[in-house]
Amino acid sequence: MSQLQRLEIPGDREWDAASSAVSDAYFPHTLTPLNGRSTADDVDLAVTVLGPLRIARIGWGAEVAIHSDHPGAYGINVPLGGVLETSVAGHTVVSTSGFATVNPPDMPAEITRWSDTCTIVGVKIDRDFLQQEVVRVAGDPAATIPDQLDLHSPEGASWFRLVQTLAAQPTDDPLLANPLVAEQLAGSLTDAFLLAALPDDPADRLAPRPRIITRVLDALRADPARAWTAADMADVAGVSVRRLQEGFKEYVGRSPRECLVEIRLAKVHDELVAGTATSVTDVALKWGFTHSGRFAAAFRHKYGTPPSHVLRD
């Protein structure tokens, strides 16, 4: 069941208790403090759970080493500061701010140095869920995911912004506790990661773009309230997500997601003008808007007035 939660380690901290809490929140592991005089007093932990994906903020407040096999899931670790040195299959990856270390599932990994100033944002993605999305995004189940991701690239930066946005959502947000919404957000986040991590496939470039764009737009107009992900749209088009996005940019000048938002806004506007709606929030939710603030800003940008004014008029 999808859920959203935050965990904070309480007052009197010990290393065993801290390690156990992090194991429950992220991955089971073996912890070795590297400074015998250090304590667990400054451990920091928070976690957001979204169906097959979870986002954890972890800081030990001391230099440590970690061993984990990452059972059943990928672990993508993004240092917010400090240094993270990880060895997987004899290959060492050193990540600092602006880079992410990608740990494959079911494979022993040694974090030989997690510096005392290093707090990470870790993203745990279920192995089978990610592999399903690899096929939909890249069209190749054998696509190789690299062991490090550069967050300075446009795709990498976009993915990490989405990670931070979801991690910052309030714990009492009922929409994120909804299993369907959580699954959609997990899919969007996973697709964004794969677009940043996987190389472009030149074989995709021969797709007849105007035809696939028309096919997708027809599907969006037919069911705008559906919880569309980028991979869902690519399935309709019969191409990879990257190729679909490039086609929309070339022929439409907007992304598929931007086109979907415009279609949904028009539906909301029509219903508000017709006077059949009793609540802006209800009609926005009906047409697929799950974030009231972003919906209101998009509506005002497009129509020049808040949706509440259209409803009153």
N, C-alpha and C positions, 0 to 999 in steps of 0.2 A: 504494500500500500504506500502511496506517495505521502510524504510528510515534509513539513518545514520545521526545523528546530534549531536552537542554539544551545551549545553546551559551554558552561564555564566551570573550571576546576575550583572547588571551594578552598577556603582559607588555609588550613594546615596541610601543606602539600608535602608529599614524599615522592621520590622518583618512581617507585613501583605503582603508586596510585595514579601519578601523572601518565606513566606509560600505558597503564591499563585503559585510562580514559581516552587517550589518543588512538589506541588499538581499536576500541569500540567505535570511535567516531570516523576513523579513516582506514588504516590497514593494520592488521596484526603484525607485530614486529618485536625485535629484541633491541633494547636500548642500552648503550654504554656511555655514561658521562665520561668525558675526556679530561676533566679537571677534578681531582679527588676532593677538592675543597668546595666545589660548587654545590648548590642546593636547588631544589625544584620550586623555590619560592616565586620565580618569575615566569613560570610556564603559562602560556596563553593559548586558549583553544576555543574555537567556535565552529559549528558545522551547519550547513544548509543541505537538506535532503530533498531531492527531486526525482522520485521514481528510481530509474536505473543509474542515477548520477548523484553525486554529492560533492559539495564544495566545502573544504575545510581550511580554516586559518590556524596555523600551528607555529608557535614560537616556544623554544625551550628555555630561553634566557640564559643558556650556558652552552658551551661547546660539547657536542655529543656525536656519537656514531650510531648508525641504525642499520639493522639487517631486516629485510622483509622479502618474502617471496611474491608479494602482490597477488594473492590468490583470486582468480576469477575476474580480475579487472585491471584496466590500465590506470596508472597513477601519473598524473602530469603535475609536476612540482614547479611553482614559479616563485623564486626568491623575491621578496620585496626589498631586501637589503642583504648585506653580508655575502657569504660564499656557501655554495652547496656542491660538494664533490661526490659523485656517484659512480660506482663501478658495476657494470652489467656485462657478463660474459667476457670479462677481461678487458673491456673497453671503458675508459674513464671519461665522464662528461663533467665539466665544470661550468656551473651556471651561476650568474650573478643577476642583478636587476636587469630586466629587459630580455631575459632568456628563460626558457622552460625546459626542464629535464623530463623526458618521456620514459617511464618505466613500463616495459611490456608485462602482460599478465603471466602468472605461473612461472616466473623465472627469478632465481635468487638475485638480489641487488644489494650492494653494500654502499650505504652513504658513509664514506670514510671520514668526512668532515662536514658537519652542520655547524657553522660558526655561531658564536654566542649572539651576534647581532642579526642573525638570519631568521626572519619570520617568513614562512611560505604561505602562498595560497595554493592548496592542492586540489586537483579535480580528479575524482575517482569515477571512471566510466565502466560499467559492466562490459565484460569482454564480448559477449554475444550481441549485445545491443550495438556496440561500436562496429563490430564486423558487419552487422546488418546494414548500418549506415554507410560503411565503406563501399559496399556494392551499389548502393543508391547514389552516392555522391560521385564516386570515381568510376563505377561500372566495372571494376576489376577486384575480385575478392582477394587476389594475391598482392594487392598494392602494399608497398612497404612503408610503414610509418617510421620516420626518423627518430633518433634518440634525443634530439634537441630541437626546439622551436624558437625562431627569432621573432620576438614580439615587436621589433621595430618595423617589420613589414606591414603594409596596410592590412593584410588579412590577419596577421598575428595580433596586431593592435586592436582590430575590431573584435576578435574573439575574446581577448582579455578584458576589454571594456564590458562585454556582455557578462563575463564571469563576475566581475566586480559589481555590476548592477544587480545581479541575482543574489549575490552574497549579502548585499546591503538591504535587501527587502525586509520589512518588519516581520517579526515572528507571528504576529496575529493577522497577517494578510490572508483572508479566507480563500482568495483565488489561488494562491500558491499551494494551499492545502488541498485543493481540488485535484484528484488523480489525473483527470484529463488535461488540465492546464499544466500540471507538473510534467506529464509525459511530453507534451508539446514543447515546453521549454527545454527539457532534456534533449529532445531531438534537435532543436535549433542550435543549442550550444555545441552538441556533438558535430553537427554538420559544419558549423563555423570553424571548429577545431580542424576538421579534416580538410576543409578548403585552404586553411593556413599551412597544414602539414604535408599534404600530398602534392607532388609535382603535376604540372599541367600535362595533359595527354593530347599530343598533336593529332592523333587519329580521329578525335572528336570534331575536328574543324570542318569536316565535309558535310555536317548536318544541314539540311535545308532550313535555315533559321526562320524566315517569315512564316513558314507553315507551322513549325513547332511553337512559335510565339502565339499564333492565332489559336492553336489547340489549347494552350495553357490559359489564355485570356478567356476563352469560352468556358473552360472548366471553373475558373474563378468567378465569373459572372453567374454561372449556374448554381454555385454553392458557396457564396462568400463567407458564410458564417462558419464553415468548416475550419477546424484547427489546422490550417495548412502549415506545413514545414517546407523548407527549400527542397528537401528530398522528395516530398509528395509532388511538388510541381514538376520536378525533373522526371519523376515516374510517368506523369501524364505526357510529357514531351518526348520521352524515350531517349534522353541524352543525360549527360552528367550535370550536376548542379553548376559546376564552373562554366560549362558550355552554355547552359541556359541563361546564366547571368550575363555572359558576354553577348549573347544574342539580343537580350532585352536592352542592354546598354547601347548596342549598335543600331537597332531598328526602332526602339521605343524611346530611348534616352532616359529611362528609369529602370530600377531593379524590379524583379517580379514582386517583391514585398511591397514596394512603393505603389505599384499598380493595384495590389490587393487592398491596401489602405484606402486608395482613392475610390475603389468600388464600394468598400464598406461605408466610407463617409457619405457617398451618394445615397446609399440605402437608408442610413440614419437620417440624413437631411430630408429625404422624401417623406419619411414617416413622421418626422417632427412637423413639417409643413402641412401634412394632411390632417394633423390634429388627432391621430389615432393613438399616440403615445401618451402615457400618463407620467412617465419618469424618464429623464435623460439617461440615467444610469441603466435602467432596464433595457431601453432600446439599444444602447451602446453594447451591452452584453449580448443582446440578441444577435447582433451582427458581427460578433467576434472580437470586440475590443475588451481586453482584460485589464488594462491599466487606465484608470479614469483620467489621471493627469495628462498622460501622453495623448489620449483621445481628445480631450478638451483643447489642447494646444494645436493638434492637427486640424481639428474642425475650425477653430478660429482662424488659422492660417489660410485655409481653403476658402471659407465663406465670409471672413471678415467680421464675424460676430460670434459670441459664445453660444453654444447649443441651447442653453437655458433661455436665451432671448428669442430664439426661433420657436421654442416650445410655447412661450408665453404669447408671442404674437399670433 
